[in-house]
Amino acid sequence: MKGMRGLVLLGLFVLGAAPVAAADMSLYVKNQRSDGVALELFSRDRDTVWPGGDKVFLIDPRARKSVPISCNQGERLCWGAWVNGNDRLSAGVGPDNDQPCDTCCFICVEHSTETIDLAE
C-alpha cells in the first residue's frame, strides 16, 4: 500500500506538468529612420531575450527585415529598439527593457508575423 501511494503521487505530478508548445513566428521590422537601428525582443514570461548572447538584430537605415524567432505559444513578448551606437535614442521598452510601452508588446502565436514600424 505504501508503494502504491508513491506511484499515485508520481502520476499526479506527471499529469500536472504540461509541456510548453514551441511556436515559430516572424518579426517584420520596417526601419523608416535615416539611422541604423538595433533591436532586441524580451519575454515578459521568462528570462529570455532574442537574439540573445549579447547580440542584437541590426536593421539598416530605411530597410525592412524579416526576423524568424522561436518562442513559447502564448508567451508575451515586447520589443526594444534604439539608434545603433546611441541607446539614449530609443523606442519600445528600450535597450534595457525598462521603459513603459503600451504598443510594443504582443503574444507569441505559431506561424504568425508581427510588424514593427520604427518611424523617424
KEZA-241198 format. One record per residue (C-alpha): residue number from 1; residue in three letters; y, x, z. Coordinates in steps of 0.2 Angstrom, whole numbers, plus 2048, in hexadecimal, padded with zeros to 3 digits. Each point is the difference from the previous one (the first is absolute). Example, Ala and Ser with C-alpha at 12.3 -4.5 7.8 and 13.67 -1.06 7.14 Angstrom:
residues 2
1:ALA:7EA:83E:827
2:SER:811:806:7FD
***
This chain:
residues 120
1:MET:800:800:800
2:LYS:80C:80E:804
3:GLY:7FD:808:7EF
4:MET:803:7EF:7F7
5:ARG:811:7FF:808
6:GLY:806:810:7F9
7:LEU:7FA:7FB:7EF
8:VAL:80A:7F0:801
9:LEU:810:809:805
10:LEU:7FD:80D:7F2
11:GLY:7FE:7F1:7F4
12:LEU:810:7F8:806
13:PHE:80A:810:7FE
14:VAL:7FA:803:7EE
15:LEU:804:7EE:7FB
16:GLY:812:802:808
17:ALA:804:810:7F7
18:ALA:804:7F9:7EE
19:PRO:804:80E:7F3
20:VAL:811:801:7F9
21:ALA:800:7FD:7ED
22:ALA:809:80E:7F6
23:ALA:80C:7FA:7F2
24:ASP:806:809:7F1
25:MET:812:7FB:7FB
26:SER:80F:808:7F7
27:LEU:812:803:804
28:TYR:80C:7FF:7F1
29:VAL:80F:80A:804
30:LYS:810:7FE:7F6
31:ASN:80D:80D:804
32:GLN:810:7FA:7F9
33:ARG:80A:80E:809
34:SER:807:80F:7F7
35:ASP:7F7:80B:80E
36:GLY:7EE:804:802
37:VAL:7F8:7F6:80E
38:ALA:7F2:804:80D
39:LEU:7F6:7F2:806
40:GLU:7F3:7FD:80D
41:LEU:7F6:7F1:805
42:PHE:7FC:7FC:813
43:SER:7F3:7F5:807
44:ARG:806:7F4:80E
45:ASP:7EE:7FD:806
46:ARG:7FA:812:802
47:ASP:806:812:800
48:THR:7FF:803:7ED
49:VAL:80D:806:7F3
50:TRP:7FE:801:7ED
51:PRO:7FF:80C:7F8
52:GLY:7FD:809:810
53:GLY:7FD:812:804
54:ASP:813:804:801
55:LYS:802:7FB:7EE
56:VAL:80B:7F3:7F8
57:PHE:800:7F6:7F0
58:LEU:80E:807:7F5
59:ILE:809:7F5:7F4
60:ASP:80C:808:7F3
61:PRO:811:7F9:7FD
62:ARG:800:7EF:7F6
63:ALA:7ED:801:7FF
64:ARG:7F2:7F4:803
65:LYS:7F0:805:808
66:SER:7F0:7F7:804
67:VAL:7F7:806:810
68:PRO:7EE:7FB:804
69:ILE:7FC:7FE:813
70:SER:7F1:7FB:80A
71:CYS:804:7F6:810
72:ASN:7F7:7F4:80B
73:GLN:800:7EE:7FA
74:GLY:80E:7F6:809
75:GLU:808:810:807
76:ARG:813:7FF:802
77:LEU:808:80E:7F6
78:CYS:813:806:800
79:TRP:808:80C:7F4
80:GLY:80D:80D:804
81:ALA:80A:80A:7F2
82:TRP:80E:80C:800
83:VAL:809:80C:7F4
84:ASN:7F5:80F:7FD
85:GLY:808:80E:80A
86:ASN:80C:7F4:80B
87:ASP:7F6:7F5:80B
88:ARG:811:7F9:808
89:LEU:801:7F6:7F0
90:SER:7F2:7F4:803
91:ALA:7F9:7EF:7FC
92:GLY:7F2:7F5:807
93:VAL:7FA:806:811
94:GLY:806:812:7FC
95:PRO:7F7:810:800
96:ASP:7FB:7FF:813
97:ASN:7FB:7ED:7FF
98:ASP:80D:7FC:80D
99:GLN:80D:7F5:7F7
100:PRO:800:7ED:800
101:CYS:7FC:7F8:7F0
102:ASP:7FB:7EE:7FC
103:THR:7FD:802:7ED
104:CYS:7F6:810:7FF
105:CYS:7EF:7FB:808
106:PHE:7F1:7F7:7F8
107:ILE:7EE:7FC:802
108:CYS:7F2:80A:7F9
109:VAL:7F7:7F5:7F3
110:GLU:7F1:806:7F5
111:HIS:805:802:7ED
112:SER:812:7FC:803
113:THR:810:809:7FC
114:GLU:810:801:80B
115:THR:810:804:7F7
116:ILE:80D:80B:809
117:ASP:812:800:7F8
118:LEU:80B:80F:806
119:ALA:811:7FB:7FA
120:GLU:80F:80C:7FF
***
